[in-house]
Amino acid sequence: MKSLTIHNIETEIAAAIEKMAHTTGLSQNKVVKKLLRKALELEEPTPEKPKRDVSAFAGVWTQEEAVAFEQSQAIFEKVDEALWS
């Protein structure tokens, strides 16, 4: 896809885009693309398939967070043989 940069947007337009993004929960980029599609009388693209996982509910970790967690839990991997004999 092509990227497009628009310079010197009037404050009123920028504020309206920010407000629409905030109220819809969309990024400003997605708001602008929707507005352009509407103005150019183009059809909306087929929506992306929703994720079929629980990441929205449980969250996801970065690789660094996962490594830090594994390191913090490593002590629990040791078995105290005296407790089991």
N, C-alpha and C positions, 0 to 999 in steps of 0.2 A: 504494500500500500504506500501511497505517496503521503508525505508530510507537507503541511502548509503552515506558514507563519504569517500572521496578520499584524501589521504595525499600526500604532496610533489609534487604537479603538477608543471611542468616546467613553467617558466615565459612566454615562447613563447606560450605555449598552453593556459595558463590563459589569456594572452593578446588577443589571437585570439577569445576565448570565449566571453570576454568582448566586443570586437569590434563587433562580430556577434550579441550579445544581443543589443548593442546600435543601430546598423543599422537596425535590424529587429523590434525593439521595444518590444522584448520578454525579459523575465527575464533570467538570466544566467541558472537557473534551467531548464527552458523550452528548452533553446538552447542545453544544455547537453543531455536532454532526446531525443530531435530530432536527435542529432548526434549519440547517442547510437542506436536508432531505425534504422537509416540509415546504420550504420556499421554492425549491426546484421541482416540486411535485413528483418526487421519486418515492417508490415503495420502500417500506421499512425492510431491512434484510431479515432473513429467517433468524429467529432468536437462537442463541447458543443453547445447547442442551444443558440442563442443570446438572451440577455435580451430584454424583450418587454416593456421597460419603458424608461423614458427620463432622467434617472440618469446621463448618459454620457453628456447630454447637460445642465442639470440644477444642477447637483451635488447632493450630499447627505450630511446630517448633522449627526454628532455623537449625541448620546443621550444628552451629556453635552451641545452641541451647541444648540440643540432644546430647552432644559430647559432654557438656558440663553436668547434665543430669546423670549420665552414665557414670561419670567419675565420682560424683557425690554419693552414688548408690553402691559403688564397688565394695565397700566394707561389708555389706550385707551378703556378699557372695561367699565369704569365708565361713566355714562350718566349724563350730567349737566342738571338737570331738569329745571333750569331757562331758558335755551335756547329753551326748547320745550313747554313752557306754555304761 
